[in-house]
């Protein structure tokens, strides 16, 4: 089981998070994606119908690979409403941020991007 924490707000970096999560699922491995840090700013961009790599994002979202987005970072970076509108769960169990330890306690291996 793998939890892919995306911190980087660069689209080309995040594409690799999507590709890897989809590949893992295809190969029978459990994988989830957590938007953390600057990556939360990608949500409103990827939600646009004509977004570059939007097809990969939608495929991952439809496959249930997206665990959610950091509530604190979404608020601080001005995308909280967009994240809510996208229907992504807001993760905030560690002082407003998603806790890596909580995923580790569930048996996930944490991968950061």
N, C-alpha and C positions, 0 to 999 in steps of 0.2 A: 504494500500500500504506500502510495506516494502522495505527498502534499506539496504542490508546486507553488511557492510563494513568489509572486511577481512584485518586485519593488520598483523596477526601472520603468520610467514613463515613456521610453522610446518604443515606438510601434514595431520596428524591426526586431527588437529584442523580445517583445511580447509575442510576436508571431511564433517564435520558437517555443514559448510556453504552450501555446495552443497546439502546435504541431506535435510536441512531445506528449501532451496529455491525450490527444486523439490517437497517437500511435500506441501508447500504453494500453488504452482501452481496447483498441483493435487486437492487441496481442494478449488480451486477457488479464491485464494488470489493473488494479484499482488505482485511479488517479483523480485528484481534485485540484482545483485552481483557487488560490486566494489572491485577490487584488489587495495590495498593501502599498504604502508610500505613494510615490508619484504615479504608479500604474493606474490608480483609481481615475485619473484624468482621461484615460483611454476609453472608459465606459461610454460617455456620451458620443464620442467619435465613432466607436465601433457599432453603436446602435443605429447610426444613420444607414438607410437602405443601400446607398452607393459607396459605403466606406471601403477603402482598400483593406483587404483581408477580413471584411465583415462576414463573408461566407464562412470562414474558419471559426470566427467568434460565434456565429449563430449555430454552427454545427456542434461546437463544444457546449454551448448553452442548452441546446435541445437534448444533448446526450447526458445532461445532468452533471457535467464535469466542473461547473463553476460553483464553488462553495459559497462565495460571497465577496464582499468588499469591506475594507476597514472603515468603520464609522467615523473615527476621529480624523483620519486623513481625508475622507470624502468631504467632511465638514470644513476642515482647514483649507482644502484646495478648491472649494466652491462647487463641488459636483454632487453634494448630498442628494439634492432633489432629483438629479438625473439618474443617480444610482437607484434611488427608490423607484422612479418611473420605469427603469429597466427591469424591475422585479428581482433585483439581486438582494439576497439577505445582507443585512448590515452586521458585521462581526465586531464585537466590542468587549469580549470577556477579559481583556487585560488592559485596564485603564483606558478603555475606548478603542483598543487595537485588538486584532485577533492573536490569541496566545499560541505560540508554537508548542509550548509544553503540553497544552491540552490535546493537540493533534498527536504528539509523541506518545502521550498516555493512551491514546486509542490505537497505537501501533503503526502510525504513519512514519515514514522516513521523510524528513523535510528537505526539499531541494529549493535553493533560492536562485532567483534570476534578477 
